[in-house]
């Protein structure tokens, strides 16, 4: 949580963020998205206009959590690996 002006703000970091749906959805009720990690680059190009302060990272499978700010909520989509077989 982030403390500002005497109020606590719930924060979010998103893993396997795909098309970037979690951060904008969380921002609507006042949750502050801090970072998102996803494998494809296209969603990173789509997300910045509505959320310019979110820190984008690359492949979540290479994540070192020690370098990310702590967050209250971590939603995670399933990695798109294609059909089995």
Secondary structure, DSSP 8 states (H G I E B T S, - for coil): -EEETTEEE-EEEEES-TTTHHHHHHHHTT-EEEEEE-SSSHHHHHHTTT-TT-EEES-GGG--GGGS---SB--B------S--
